[in-house]
């Protein structure tokens, strides 16, 4: 009797430990990708490059991840997914160590290319593991936890890393990430069961989700809104330093406020999106557009910047989970391929946004990137009026 009951209990616990290990891996990957946002000024000063040039540290892994997400999924073939994830986490550890020790910006960018390969491959493979790790009754919860690593990384990883960078240095912050990678590697080895490949994704099957209108809407929203967010947020620190009055030593606290509100937004949106992903997405896009457009006006004062960042974080924190829920609801039979496309476009949008913001901040001002980012997000709301009448069916369910 004891053996019969203890074994399932142990198996149940091990399954959820595996889910948490994968989610923590996603957290460490995405935090590694976007942490330079919070360390932008210190990196640029240390390596002797402009803020706009330093933005390439975000652009590079995003661009590489956009390509590696589908390519690693296809190239992995029959490789055991447990071995693949452990290999990618090891490579990420090496990349973060090299980044922390970088003596030139070129050396840093080379390490960030490797980061991009790891991000795209790990995220694309890990996204569909919920169904293989837990009982069918808990697949939805497991998938939400795994994707929660993305949201928490976006809204907590940057503020926490920025705080470490402010207290010590940007190199210490990246070294801390390497230590986290090592911890995740141990967790993956200990808790992930053997995961033999059970399907092969080809180029033809990869693009099947494009036939579904709901998936196309989600991917277009990802492209415009995520690009808009990173156009502005990549340079939020220079904006606060140059435009907002009396920032002083409150920089870390302001970004931490953004993170805390983002975590709240993630849970709220997760609940609302399960009932109506369309309306939840519409509300999120509207709030993000208005806060970015309002930053140059309201963000001049410290209190105004705090309010704008709180609302911005609340909205952005719910973006990823809402988009993923929308994809799951509209493409239940092609989830893996649709998720691979979502990962690719999400990371491509990070790269495009940070690149566009970098060029804008060098030519114009940090206020200009806020306005540009808001306009990109706003374009998603007015898209039906920009399309010809015969094309409006493409987005009509977005407003249901």
ChimeraX attribute file (.defattr): number of C-alpha atoms within 10 A of each C-alpha:
attribute: neighborCount
match mode: 1-to-1
recipient: residues
	/A:1	5
	/A:2	6
	/A:3	8
	/A:4	8
	/A:5	9
	/A:6	11
	/A:7	11
	/A:8	11
	/A:9	12
	/A:10	10
	/A:11	12
	/A:12	14
	/A:13	14
	/A:14	18
	/A:15	21
	/A:16	19
	/A:17	18
	/A:18	23
	/A:19	26
	/A:20	20
	/A:21	23
	/A:22	29
	/A:23	26
	/A:24	26
	/A:25	29
	/A:26	27
	/A:27	27
	/A:28	25
	/A:29	28
	/A:30	26
	/A:31	25
	/A:32	29
	/A:33	27
	/A:34	25
	/A:35	26
	/A:36	25
	/A:37	25
	/A:38	28
	/A:39	26
	/A:40	25
	/A:41	20
	/A:42	18
	/A:43	24
	/A:44	18
	/A:45	12
	/A:46	13
	/A:47	15
	/A:48	13
	/A:49	14
	/A:50	16
	/A:51	21
	/A:52	22
	/A:53	18
	/A:54	27
	/A:55	28
	/A:56	21
	/A:57	28
	/A:58	28
	/A:59	31
	/A:60	26
	/A:61	31
	/A:62	33
	/A:63	25
	/A:64	23
	/A:65	34
	/A:66	27
	/A:67	21
	/A:68	26
	/A:69	28
	/A:70	24
	/A:71	20
	/A:72	19
	/A:73	23
	/A:74	17
	/A:75	14
	/A:76	16
	/A:77	15
	/A:78	12
	/A:79	13
	/A:80	14
	/A:81	23
	/A:82	19
	/A:83	16
	/A:84	17
	/A:85	23
	/A:86	20
	/A:87	14
	/A:88	21
	/A:89	28
	/A:90	17
	/A:91	18
	/A:92	28
	/A:93	26
	/A:94	18
	/A:95	24
	/A:96	26
	/A:97	19
	/A:98	19
	/A:99	24
	/A:100	21
	/A:101	15
	/A:102	17
	/A:103	12
	/A:104	13
	/A:105	20
	/A:106	12
	/A:107	13
	/A:108	22
	/A:109	20
	/A:110	17
	/A:111	24
	/A:112	27
	/A:113	20
	/A:114	20
	/A:115	29
	/A:116	30
	/A:117	24
	/A:118	29
	/A:119	30
	/A:120	30
	/A:121	28
	/A:122	28
	/A:123	29
	/A:124	26
	/A:125	21
	/A:126	20
	/A:127	21
	/A:128	20
	/A:129	20
	/A:130	25
	/A:131	15
	/A:132	14
	/A:133	22
	/A:134	22
	/A:135	12
	/A:136	11
	/A:137	9
	/A:138	14
	/A:139	17
	/A:140	14
	/A:141	12
	/A:142	26
	/A:143	22
	/A:144	18
	/A:145	20
	/A:146	25
	/A:147	23
	/A:148	24
	/A:149	22
	/A:150	25
	/A:151	28
	/A:152	25
	/A:153	27
	/A:154	26
	/A:155	27
	/A:156	24
	/A:157	25
	/A:158	27
	/A:159	27
	/A:160	21
	/A:161	28
	/A:162	26
	/A:163	21
	/A:164	19
	/A:165	21
	/A:166	18
	/A:167	12
	/A:168	11
	/A:169	19
	/A:170	26
	/A:171	20
	/A:172	17
	/A:173	24
	/A:174	26
	/A:175	19
	/A:176	17
	/A:177	24
	/A:178	25
	/A:179	14
	/A:180	17
	/A:181	25
	/A:182	17
	/A:183	16
	/A:184	25
	/A:185	21
	/A:186	13
	/A:187	19
	/A:188	24
	/A:189	16
	/A:190	13
	/A:191	19
	/A:192	22
	/A:193	15
	/A:194	11
	/A:195	15
	/A:196	12
	/A:197	13
	/A:198	10
	/A:199	9
	/A:200	12
	/A:201	17
	/A:202	15
	/A:203	11
	/A:204	7
	/A:205	13
	/A:206	19
	/A:207	14
	/A:208	12
	/A:209	22
	/A:210	16
	/A:211	10
	/A:212	15
	/A:213	18
	/A:214	23
	/A:215	24
	/A:216	19
	/A:217	22
	/A:218	22
	/A:219	23
	/A:220	16
	/A:221	23
	/A:222	25
	/A:223	23
	/A:224	24
	/A:225	31
	/A:226	27
	/A:227	29
	/A:228	32
	/A:229	27
	/A:230	27
	/A:231	33
	/A:232	30
	/A:233	23
	/A:234	30
	/A:235	26
	/A:236	22
	/A:237	21
	/A:238	20
	/A:239	23
	/A:240	25
	/A:241	15
	/A:242	14
	/A:243	21
	/A:244	21
	/A:245	14
	/A:246	13
	/A:247	18
	/A:248	11
	/A:249	9
	/A:250	12
	/A:251	18
	/A:252	23
	/A:253	16
	/A:254	20
	/A:255	25
	/A:256	24
	/A:257	21
	/A:258	28
	/A:259	29
	/A:260	18
	/A:261	23
	/A:262	29
	/A:263	24
	/A:264	18
	/A:265	25
	/A:266	24
	/A:267	17
	/A:268	17
	/A:269	28
	/A:270	24
	/A:271	16
	/A:272	16
	/A:273	23
	/A:274	15
	/A:275	12
	/A:276	16
	/A:277	23
	/A:278	22
	/A:279	17
	/A:280	23
	/A:281	25
	/A:282	16
	/A:283	14
	/A:284	23
	/A:285	24
	/A:286	16
	/A:287	21
	/A:288	27
	/A:289	27
	/A:290	18
	/A:291	25
	/A:292	30
	/A:293	24
	/A:294	19
	/A:295	28
	/A:296	21
	/A:297	14
	/A:298	17
	/A:299	23
	/A:300	18
	/A:301	18
	/A:302	19
	/A:303	15
	/A:304	16
	/A:305	24
	/A:306	19
	/A:307	19
	/A:308	23
	/A:309	27
	/A:310	21
	/A:311	23
	/A:312	26
	/A:313	29
	/A:314	28
	/A:315	29
	/A:316	28
	/A:317	33
	/A:318	28
	/A:319	28
	/A:320	23
	/A:321	28
	/A:322	26
	/A:323	24
	/A:324	25
	/A:325	24
	/A:326	23
	/A:327	25
	/A:328	19
	/A:329	17
	/A:330	19
	/A:331	21
	/A:332	11
	/A:333	11
	/A:334	17
	/A:335	18
	/A:336	22
	/A:337	24
	/A:338	27
	/A:339	25
	/A:340	27
	/A:341	23
	/A:342	26
	/A:343	27
	/A:344	26
	/A:345	26
	/A:346	25
	/A:347	32
	/A:348	24
	/A:349	26
	/A:350	31
	/A:351	28
	/A:352	24
	/A:353	31
	/A:354	32
	/A:355	26
	/A:356	22
	/A:357	31
	/A:358	26
	/A:359	16
	/A:360	20
	/A:361	24
	/A:362	14
	/A:363	11
	/A:364	12
	/A:365	16
	/A:366	24
	/A:367	25
	/A:368	19
	/A:369	33
	/A:370	30
	/A:371	21
	/A:372	22
	/A:373	28
	/A:374	29
	/A:375	19
	/A:376	21
	/A:377	28
	/A:378	22
	/A:379	18
	/A:380	22
	/A:381	21
	/A:382	10
	/A:383	13
	/A:384	18
	/A:385	10
	/A:386	12
	/A:387	13
	/A:388	10
	/A:389	9
	/A:390	7
	/A:391	11
	/A:392	14
	/A:393	13
	/A:394	16
	/A:395	20
	/A:396	13
	/A:397	13
	/A:398	18
	/A:399	11
	/A:400	9
